[in-house]
Amino acid sequence: MPRREPEAELLSDDVESKSKGRERNPARLVAGLVVAGFAVAFVVQNHQSVGVHFWFVTAHVHLVWLIVTCLAFGAVAEWATRRMLRKRVQGRLQRLNPRRERQR
């Protein structure tokens, strides 16, 4: 039996373990396909055009893009709010216990 190089052995073990992981967990594939199916159904069902009224302008966009845009704005607003609150709490803690910052 020919002697295998250690690097080749590690690579072959890595490839074998990855292929075994795929065989053991078909539920991930099924879940991914279900999520993709829901995403496609969501886009198809919300493809109609709707009017969005701004202050002086009305725009007609597909409902799906309106929903995605609102989700993105909401995520950014949540991130900014959490960051602002975290900084506010850290500032209050530093004012209450100034020695703690000097100990670091």
C-alpha positions in Angstrom: 0.0 0.0 0.0 1.5 3.4 -1.0 2.2 5.9 1.7 -0.1 8.9 1.6 1.2 12.4 2.3 -0.2 14.0 5.5 -1.7 16.9 3.6 -3.4 14.6 1.1 -4.8 12.6 4.0 -6.2 15.8 5.7 -7.8 16.9 2.4 -9.4 13.5 1.7 -10.7 13.4 5.3 -12.1 16.9 4.9 -13.8 16.0 1.6 -15.2 12.8 3.1 -16.6 14.5 6.1 -18.3 17.2 4.0 -19.9 14.6 1.7 -21.1 12.7 4.8 -22.6 15.9 6.2 -24.6 16.4 3.0 -25.9 12.9 3.1 -27.0 13.1 6.7 -28.9 16.3 6.6 -31.4 16.4 3.7 -33.8 18.4 5.9 -31.7 21.5 5.2 -32.1 21.1 1.5 -35.8 20.5 1.9 -36.1 23.6 4.2 -34.2 25.7 1.7 -36.4 24.6 -1.2 -39.5 25.4 0.9 -38.2 28.9 1.8 -37.4 29.5 -1.9 -40.9 28.4 -2.9 -42.4 30.8 -0.4 -40.2 33.6 -1.7 -41.3 33.0 -5.3 -45.0 32.8 -4.2 -44.6 36.0 -2.3 -43.2 37.8 -5.3 -45.8 36.5 -7.7 -48.7 37.3 -5.4 -47.5 40.8 -4.7 -46.6 41.8 -8.2 -49.5 44.2 -8.7 -48.7 47.9 -9.1 -49.8 50.3 -6.3 -49.7 54.0 -5.9 -47.5 55.5 -3.3 -48.3 59.1 -2.3 -45.4 61.3 -1.2 -45.8 64.9 -0.3 -46.3 66.3 -3.8 -45.6 63.2 -6.0 -47.4 59.9 -6.6 -45.3 57.0 -7.7 -46.6 53.6 -9.0 -44.4 50.7 -7.9 -44.8 47.0 -7.5 -46.1 46.0 -4.1 -43.3 43.5 -3.5 -40.7 46.3 -3.8 -42.6 48.5 -1.5 -42.7 45.8 1.1 -39.0 45.0 0.8 -38.1 48.7 1.0 -40.2 49.1 4.1 -38.5 46.1 5.7 -35.1 47.5 4.8 -36.0 50.9 6.3 -37.3 49.2 9.4 -34.1 47.1 9.9 -31.9 50.2 9.5 -34.1 52.2 12.0 -33.9 49.3 14.5 -30.2 49.1 14.2 -29.7 52.8 14.6 -32.1 52.9 17.7 -30.3 50.0 19.4 -26.9 51.6 18.7 -28.1 55.0 20.1 -29.5 53.3 23.2 -26.4 51.2 23.8 -24.2 54.3 23.6 -26.6 56.2 25.9 -26.5 53.4 28.5 -22.7 53.1 28.3 -22.3 56.9 28.9 -24.6 56.7 31.9 -22.6 53.8 33.3 -19.3 55.6 32.9 -20.7 58.7 34.6 -22.0 56.6 37.5 -18.7 54.6 37.9 -15.8 56.6 36.6 -13.2 54.4 38.3 -14.3 51.4 36.3 -13.0 53.0 33.1 -9.6 53.8 34.7 -9.2 50.2 35.9 -9.2 48.8 32.3 
